[in-house]
Amino acid sequence: MTHRQTRLKRTALAWLMAGTVLPAFAQIPFSPGGSSSAPAPAAVAAGGGIDVAQIKPAVDAAVNAEYGQLDSLYKDIHAHPELAFQETRTAAKLAEEMRKIGFDVTEHVGKTGVVAVYRNGAGPTILVRTELDALPMEEKTGLPYASHVHTKWRGEDVGVAHSCGHDVHMASWVGTAKTLVSLKDRWHGTLVFVAQPAEEVVGGAQAMIDDGFFKRFPKPDYAFALHTGPGPYGSIVFNSGPITSNSDGLEITFKGRGGHGSAPDKTIDPVMMAARFVVDLQSVISREKDPQEFGVVSIGAIQGGSAENIIPDSVLLRGTIRSYKPAVRQKMLDGIRRTAKAVTEMSGAPDAEIKITEGGKAVNNDPAVVARTEAMFKTAFGNDRVLRVPPITASEDFSAFVDAGIPSMFFFIGVNDPQTFFASLKPGAKPLPTNHSPLFAPVPEPSIKTGVTAMSLAVLNALQWNKTAGQ
């Protein structure tokens, strides 16, 4: 093994250690110094593509010229986050930006979604998606533009923060629109830019589709979306085939007979049933599911009881079910129902009330779209910054657009300073915060510039392809 191969393997393992939220990032080979290897030789897949050497300087110039405005937009959105289906200010701001660029804009699609269309002659129709919503959590970054927003969420007062990077996505989305329109003499086709609500609750994409998205707007030939991840800025990772997991929500209510804690024999204890269920359920994962197939059930909330000496009448459990394959998903669902029934029968209790809420399906990247885009990305960014990775275990509802029959690609961009990132991997060093951490703080300029450049090139490349998918 050469020194270079050893370094890249060591770096890949380091990514795996750091990728708490997006472990797929763990595989990318990336120079700790931030430099990339020489760009890969130009390669154009069947169906055509852009001349990267000819067009990338123009993209870079456009991105540099517009960055000041994008930085202001990013920090404004970051400081004013909104939760799922409440994104009225955010949606209005993006709609205003897109109208300034020259798009035809429709608001309130799927409640708070925005669709912006730009027609530039005959050619493919390309969808570019961003998310609008933030998370119900306090921000603790201490940044000068940090969020101090509070709102009501499910009956509770909560902080609101863009701790998943959707603010980076939105700034990149607007920047991509600006870049493409500034280069409109170099391409022909139609752009459909979608600002989707409620990704964090895995429902906004379907809400837009249910509101007539595919009937009211041009049908895309191809679609792209990006997401932030915990890697070094300037890096891009993706997979061919599944890139995210199936997601289902789980609610189970165990009903017993309450009473005094000193006389448990006079009760049917739902706390015991809930505890037994949580433990026994894991045997489905460890003993019934193929260990080489991904599947996990996590119980994240247990609610029941009001005092230490009162056995309650009922206990509510909430959790999440994740998988890649339908057969694995079904095995886990069957195991949940069977385990719950066994627990109640052991206690002589009524059957548990089980509610499975179907969430987002796995996002599957189209192999042909990935192959064409990958070749272009490697030419544009260099081999050290572009890599295929295994699927991640998180979920996301971009799949609703993909599953409607649009050949698509979903990719990740890193957002951390490379030197800081690699320093965090040293023994005893404190890990960097990842997505959904209250301390998650992307480095704005290089992260947004990477997002705009990568997405602009991906769209420009796809605009050279045939309109019929797969050709």
N, C-alpha and C positions, 0 to 999 in steps of 0.2 A: 504494500500500500504506500503510495507516495505521500510526501508531507502535505500536499494540498488536499488529497483525499482524507487524510487523517484529520486535518483542520475542519473540513466540511462536515465530516461525521461527528466530530466533537461539538461543532456548532449546532448541528441538528439535534443532538441529544440535549443540549442546553435549552433549545427552544421547547422541547418536550417538558422539561422541568418547569419552565416559566409559564406555559400556556394553560393556566388554570381554567379560564373561561373558554378559550378557543384553542384546545390542545393540538389541533391540526397545524397551527403555526410552528409546532415544534420541529418540523422536518426541514425547514428552509435553510439552505446553505447561504451564509451572508458574511461578508468580511467585517470583522469587528471594527476596523478602522473606517467603515462606511464607504469604502471604495468598491466598485464593482469590477468584475473581470471584464475583459474586452467584450463588446457586443457580439452576439452570435451572428453568424452569416445570415444574410437576408434569405428568408424562405417564404414562399407564397403557396398556400394550399390550393387544391382544386377549387375553382369558383372565384379566384382572383383575390386581390387585397391591395393595400396601399404600399407605396414606396416610402418606407419609414425614413430613410435618409433624406428624402426630399421634403417630407411634410412635418417631421418632428420639430425642426427649428421654428417653423411657423407656429406650431402649437405651443412650444415653450415661450415664444415671444408674447403670444396672446395671454398665456397664463400669468406671466410676469407683469404684464401691463394691467391686468385686472385684479391682481391679488389684493391690493389695498382695500378695494370695495368688498372683496370676499372676506377679508379679515374682520372688517366692521360688521358684516352680516353674521358671520360665525359667532362673534362675541355677543351680539345682540340676542341671537337665538339662544345661545348658551345661558344667558342671564335671565331669560324669560321662557323657561320650559313649560310645556303643557302636557297633561296626561291624555290617555287614549280617548278619542272621540270628543275631547275638549280643546283641540288644537286650533281654536278660531283665530287667535292672533298670529300664530305661526303660519297657518294656511294663507291668511290674508297678505302677510308679508311676502311669501313666496309668489303668490299670484301677482302681486304688484311688480315684483322683480321680473317675472316672465313677460308681463305685458310690456315693460320697458324694453325688453330685448326684441320684441316683435312677435311673440307667440299669441295665438288665439287661446284664451284661457277660460276654462269652465270651473267654477267653484262648487262646493257642497256636493261633490260626487261621493256617495257612500258616507253622507253626513258632513264630514269635514275635509274630504279629499279634494285634490286639485288635479286637473288634467290640462296640460298645455300642449298645443299642436302647432308645429311649424312646417309648412309645405314649401318645398323647393324643387318643384318639377317631378318628373317621372323617376321612380327608383324604389328601392326597398323602404319599408316602414320599420323604424327602430324604436322600441320602447326602452326608456331609461327610468328606473324607479328609485325614489328615496322614501324614507319614513319621516313622519312628522312628530311622533310622540316621544315623551321622556318617561322617566321612571319615578314611582312613588317612594322617594328616599331623600334624605338630607345629603347635600353636597358638603364635603369637608376638605376641599382642595386648597382653600385659602387664596385662590386666584383673584385678581382684581375684578374680574368679570364673572365671578362665581354666582350661582343662583342662590337667592334667599326666599324663593317662592314657597308658599304653603297653600294647600287647598284641601277640600274634602274628597276623600276617596274611600268608597265602600263604608261610609259612615264614620270615618276617622279623619282627624286632621293629620296631614302628612306633608313632609317636604317634597319638593319636586326637583329633579336634576337630570341633566343629559349625561348620565353615567354609562351609556352604552355607545356613545359616539354618533348618534343620529344628527347632531349639530354639524359634525364634520361631513356627514353624508349630504346634508342639505346645502352646505356651502359648496361642496364638490359638484352637486347637481346643477346649481345655478351657474357655477363656473364653467361646467361642460356646455351648458346651453349658450353662454356668452361666446365661448371659444368656437363652437360649431357654426354659429351664425356669423361670426367674424370671418370665417373661412368658407362661406356659402358658395363662393365661386369655384370651389374645388370638389363639390359633391352635389348629387341630386337625390331626392327622395323625401321622405316625411319623417319628422321626429315627433314622437308621442312621449312627453315627459310626465310622469305620474308621481305625485306627492301623496303617499298613502298614509291614512291614519291608522292608529291602533295596532301597530305591529307587535308591541310588547304584550298585548293580550291575544295575539294571533287571531285577529278577526277583521282587520281593516281592508285587506285585499279582497276578501270575499264580499264585504259590504259594498265595495266599488263595483264588483262584478254583478252583484244582485241589483245594483242601481243602473244597470244597462251599459256598463263600460264597453263591452264588445259590440253593442248595437249602436251606441252613440258616437263612437270614435273610430278612426281607422284601425283595422286589424293589423297588429304588428307581425312582421316576418321574423324578427329576432328581438330578443330582450336581454338587457343587462342590468345588474345591480351590484353594488359593492358594500362592504362592511368593514369597519375598523376592527383591528385585533391587536394583541399585546406585543407584536414584533417590532423590529427596528423600522423607522420610517424609510420609505423608498423601496420596501419589499412588497411583493405581490404573491399570494398563494391561492390555490384553487384545486379542484378535483374534477376529473372526468367521470360523470355518473353522479351518485349521491354525494352531496356536500354537507347537508344538514339532516337532522333526524325527524321522524314522525313525533308528534307531541299530542298527548291526551291528558285532560284534567280528570282528577279522581276526587269524589266526595263520598264518604261512607258514614252513615249514622248508625251507631249501635244503640239499641233501645233496651233498657233493663227495668229494674224496679228500685227506685231510690229508697234511702233510709239512713239511719244513724250509723256513723262509722264504727261505733262500739258493738254493733249487732249486724255484721255483714251476712250472717246466715239468714237474716230476714229480707235480704235484698237479692237482686240479680245485678251484679256489678258491671256496668258498661265500661268502666275504666279498665278493669281486668280484661274484658273482651278486646278493647282497643289495643292494649299493650300486647296481648297474645297475638293479635292479628299483625301488628307491625313486625314482630319478630318472626312469626311463622311464614309471613309472605316472602321473606327473603330466601326461603328454601325453594320457592318456585324459580327464583333467579339462579341460585347456585346448584340446584339439583335437577331441574327439569329443562332449562334452556341450554342449548348448545353453548358451551363456554367460548366458542370462537365467533358467535354471533352477538352483536351488540343489543342489549336490552337492559333497562334499569327502571325500577319503581322506587321513588323517594317520597316519603311522607314528610311534609314540611310544616304542617300545622295540626295540633290536637287541641280541641276546645271542649271543655266539659267541667262542671262543678263550680261551686261558689265558695266553699269553705272546707277546711281541713278535716272536719268531723262529719261531713255530709257526703254520702254516696249519691251521685246524681242519677237522674232518670235516663240520661242519654249522653253520648259523647260523639262529637263530630271530628272526623279525620279528613284532611285535604292533602293531596299529593299530585305528583306528576309521573307520567309513564312515557318513556322514550324508547325508540327503536328505529331501525332502518328498514327492515323487511316486514311486509304484512303478516307473514306466518309467525314471526316472532312476536309481533304485537298481539296477535290473536291468542297465542299461548299464554302471554302474561295476563290478558283480560280474563281468559278462562280461569287462570290460577287465582286471580283476585276474587272472583265470584265464589269459587270452590272453597278457598280459605275462609272467606267471610261466613259462608254457610256452616262450615265445620265449627268455627268459633262460637257461633250462636247456638248450635245444637249442643255443644259441650256444656253451655251455661243454661240450657233450657229457656233461651230467650227467643223473641220473635226474629224473623229474618231481618238482616241488616238492610237498610235502604242504601242502594248503590247507584250513584250517578256518574256516568262516564261522559265527559264533554270532549267531543272530537275536536282537536286543535289542528295545527298546521301539519301538512304532509311533508315528507322529505323533499327538499329541493334537489332535483336531478339535473345536472349540467349536461347539455347536449354534447356528445363526443366530437361531432364535426365542428361545432362552434368553438369548443375548447381548443381543438387542434389548430384551427386557423388563428385564433386569438393568441394562443400560446406562442406560436412561431413569431408573430408580430411583437408581442411583449418582450421576448428574449432579444430580438433585434433592437428594440427601443431601449430596454433597461439593462440588458446583460444577463447572462446565465445565473450569476450569483444572487440575483434579486427576484428571480421568477422560478417557482417550483410547484409541481403537483404534490398534493398531500392527501392523507386519508380523510374521510368525512369527519365532521365534528359532531359532538353529541347534543349541542344546542339546536333549537328549532326556530323556524321563521316562515312567515306565510307568503313570501315571494312565490312559493310553490303554487299558490292559487292561479297566478298568471301562467306559470310554466305548464301546469297540468291542463290548461285550456288549449294546449297544442302549439305553444310558441317555443321554438328552439332557443335556448337561453344559456346564459353564463352568469354565475354568482361568484364573486371573488373577494378576497380580503386584502386590505392594505395595513401595513404596520404603522404605528403612531408614536413609538418611543424613540428617544435619542439613542443611537446605536452604542455609544460609549457607556452611557448610563445603564443601558440594558445589559450589556455584557458584564459590567461591574457588579450588577445585581445578582449575577449567577455564581459569583465566587463563594467559596465556603464561608458560612457565617454572615453573608450579606443579606440585607432585607430585600425580599422580592418586590418587584414593581407592582403597583396596583393594576388590575385588569378590568375588563368590562364588568359593569354592575358593582364595582367597588365605589364607595363614596369618595375615594381619593383618585379615581381614574381621571387622568389629565393628559390628553394627547398634546403633542407639540404641534401647534396649529399650522404654521406656514409650510413646513415640508410635508406634513400629512395631507393637507388640503391640496397642495400643488401636485402631489403624487396622485391623489384621487381624480383631480381634474384632467391631468395629462393621460393617465391610464384609461379613464372612461372616454375621453375625447378620441383617443387613438382607436379604442375598441369600436366605437360607433363609426368613425371614418372608415375603418377596415371593413365593417359589416355592410356599409353603404355601397361597397364595391361588389358584393356578392349577388348571386341570383335571388330573385324574389321567392322562388320555391324552396322551402326548407329541405336540406339534405342534398341539394345538387351542387 
